[in-house]
Each structure stands twice: as structure tokens, then as C-alpha cells.
């Protein structure tokens, strides 16, 4: 998701290239909640959409240099295709 978000920035503001990466990892712990949200507008009326909030803790191993570079960039710009409704922001910490 970070790579896709970075590609949007790079392609919009230049002709840069974002190389692919290699990584393996596992989920250590997670807790997710689904939310039903209601939106009203004069033009569209009332509609429902769904969102997720929560957290996850991952253990990353066997990551190449580019994967770690993308993680460091992701700490600054977040992850996901857009500024909102993406993976959100995260923090990298050594175990």
C-alpha cells in the first residue's frame, strides 16, 4: 500500500520509478472493529457506508533494503491509495 501511494505521488509530480520489494512477516496480534456510518446530503439523501478501525502488530523478517526504505517513507506519508480511507499511519519499533 505504501508503494502504491508513493507511485501516485511520483507519477503525479514527475517521472520517477518506485522499485518493487521482497518481504516476509507474520501477524502477532490484531483487533478490528467495523463501524456503520450514516451520511446525509441534500442531493444524495441518506446513505450508509462502512469503515474499520483498530490495530495490528506485525513481526517483519527477511525484508530487503527497498522494503525497509518504503517502511520509513510510510511512517511519514501513511499507507494506502489516498490520504483517507487507506491503511493509515503506523510506527516501526525494534523488538
C-alpha positions in Angstrom: 0.0 0.0 0.0 2.9 2.4 0.7 4.4 1.6 -2.7 1.1 2.3 -4.4 0.7 5.6 -2.5 4.3 6.6 -3.4 3.7 5.8 -7.0 0.7 8.2 -7.0 3.0 10.9 -5.7 5.8 10.1 -8.1 3.7 9.8 -11.2 1.8 13.0 -10.4 4.9 15.1 -9.7 7.5 13.6 -12.0 8.6 10.6 -14.0 10.3 8.7 -11.1 10.3 4.9 -10.7 9.4 3.0 -7.5 11.2 -0.4 -7.4 9.4 -3.5 -6.1 10.4 -5.1 -2.9 10.7 -8.5 -1.1 9.5 -9.1 2.5 8.1 -11.8 4.8 6.2 -11.3 8.0 3.6 -12.5 10.4 0.7 -11.0 12.4 1.4 -11.2 16.2 -1.8 -9.5 17.4 -4.8 -7.6 16.0 -8.1 -6.1 17.0 -10.5 -4.6 14.4 -13.9 -3.0 14.7 -16.4 -2.4 11.9 -18.4 0.8 12.0 -21.6 1.6 10.2 -21.6 5.3 9.3 -24.5 7.4 8.0 -24.1 10.3 5.7 -26.8 12.8 4.6 -26.8 15.3 1.8 -29.4 17.3 0.1 -28.5 15.9 -3.3 -27.9 12.2 -2.4 -30.1 11.8 0.6 -29.3 9.4 3.4 -26.8 6.6 2.7 -24.8 4.2 4.8 -21.1 3.2 4.4 -18.8 1.1 6.5 -15.4 1.7 8.0 -12.8 -0.2 10.0 -10.7 1.0 12.9 -8.2 -1.0 15.0 -4.7 -2.0 15.3 -2.3 -4.8 14.4 1.2 -5.8 15.4 3.4 -7.5 12.8 6.8 -9.1 13.0 8.7 -8.5 9.8 11.6 -10.7 8.8 13.5 -11.3 5.5 13.0 -7.7 4.2 15.2 -6.3 1.5 16.6 -2.8 1.6 13.9 -1.4 -0.6 11.1 -2.8 1.7 12.8 -1.0 4.7 13.1 2.2 2.7 9.3 2.0 1.9 8.5 1.4 5.6 10.5 4.5 6.6 8.6 6.6 3.9 5.3 5.1 5.0 5.9 6.4 8.6 5.9 9.9 7.1 3.1 9.7 4.4 1.0 6.8 5.7 -0.1 3.8 3.7 -3.0 3.4 1.3 -4.0 4.7 -2.0 -5.4 8.0 -0.8 -4.8 10.3 2.2 -8.0 9.0 3.8 -9.7 5.5 3.7 -6.3 3.9 3.4 -4.3 1.8 5.8 -3.5 4.9 7.9 -0.3 5.7 9.8 1.9 3.3 11.6 5.0 3.2 13.7 8.1 1.0 13.3 9.8 -0.2 16.5 12.5 -2.8 17.1 11.6 -5.9 19.1 
